[in-house]
Amino acid sequence: MDNRYLLLTELEDEGKRLDGYLAEQIPELTRSAAQKLLESGGVLVQGKPGTKSLKLRPHWEIQVVVPEAVPLEIQPQAIPLDIVYEDQDLLVVNKPKGMVVHPAPGNPDGTLVNALLAHCGDSLSGINGVIRPGIVHRIDKDTSGLLVVAKNDQSHRHLAAQIQAHSFTRQYEAVVYGNLKDDQGTVNAPIGRHPIERKKMAVTEKASRNAVTHYQVLARYGSFTHVRLRLETGRTHQIRVHMAYLGHPVAGDPVYGPKKVIASLEGQCLHARTIGFIHPSTGQYLEFISPLPMYFTQFLHSLGVPKEQVAE
């Protein structure tokens, strides 16, 4: 059955783009999903079809119809999963470096979603459609670490609302180039599509969304720094973009780092180490920690003894 919403804009919504507003108001909609919904005619503003760039005014009535997920066509694949927790509502998986979360051009199979379909069968939420069943949030292909997966739509909405409200704990560890000046700090800089290189993201004021990353230095190695990072928001490539913006890109990052990458890392040295959330059914706060993977610890070992151990 379709999910229907009736929204009424308020004074503080004036000037907001319609696609961004929908993503704010409806937890299961990402901005890109909202844009697709607008293109399909699923949104009426004051009785007329809305467009993604429409600027809102107060007291407008917006009708939204989110269609029921269509049957899956992605094939289940018996790919081993590192499951750290599972119950009838959700599971937490530890994704290895090199695994894509969901099918996309160039990666039609062998993804986390293919593995989840084999493990869970039909027990995955359908809110994000045929390509991303169960996927509440993502991490990049070459980022390792923890993800929560929803087994039903109710759990998906509950978890997505926590992410939207910034109450969902997401903590990473990374090794970055250079020696960070401060032991801790916050990067508060909006992220949007790169104005020239459209496959990249960048800190920009144009067509961007607010992005906040908190960091803490764990150890200094002279030419590199081991850091802990906590996401307040979850924009595409957020940590990688923000650290590059500070002048300290993530080691091994082939997109935002130096042209001469550290080939042995096979991608960025970035690990989603901790996630925490309120369980959708029990109301209990759950938190999970993933040990640093071998590629990460081996790289730290190659850097030698830290010149300064700042935090644990």
Secondary structure, 3 states (H helix, E strand, C coil): CCEEEEEECCHHHCCCEHHHHHHHHCCCCCHHHHHHHHHCCCEEECCEECCCCCECCCCCEEEEEECCCCCCCCCCCCCCCCEEEECCCEEEEEECCCCCCCCECCECCCCHHHHHHHHHCCCCCCCCCCCCCCECCCCCCCCEEEEEEECCHHHHHHHHHHHHCCCCEEEEEEEEECCCCCCEEEEECCEEECCCCCCCEEECCCCEECCEEEEEEEEECCCEEEEEEEECCCCCCHHHHHHHHCCCCECCCCCCCCCCCCHHHCCCCEEEEEEEEECCCCCCEEEEECCCCHHHHHHHHHCCCCCEECCC
